[in-house]
């Protein structure tokens, strides 16, 4: 894992399993703890606590690395959820 310092800009590949997607979130590190760090999204100021044990393959200093991992996670999520019903209803367009 890359070293994370205070005020670093990091990119989080965040899986959204309920909708078969994965997005990349830009975070500015605002607090460091022994086992986790807190990053805030610059435009909305939404804070996210990320534990170091969970961030090995999902937090990067380079956006392009995060995007490539997000694409891989999205493919994995789609394969896991293939054929599952999420309670969505398909409607015909007239």
Secondary structure by P-SEA (a helix, b strand, c coil): cccccccbbbbbbcccccccbbbbbbbccccccccbbbbbcccccbbbbbbcccccccccccaaaaaaaaaaaaaaaaaaaccccccbbbbbcc
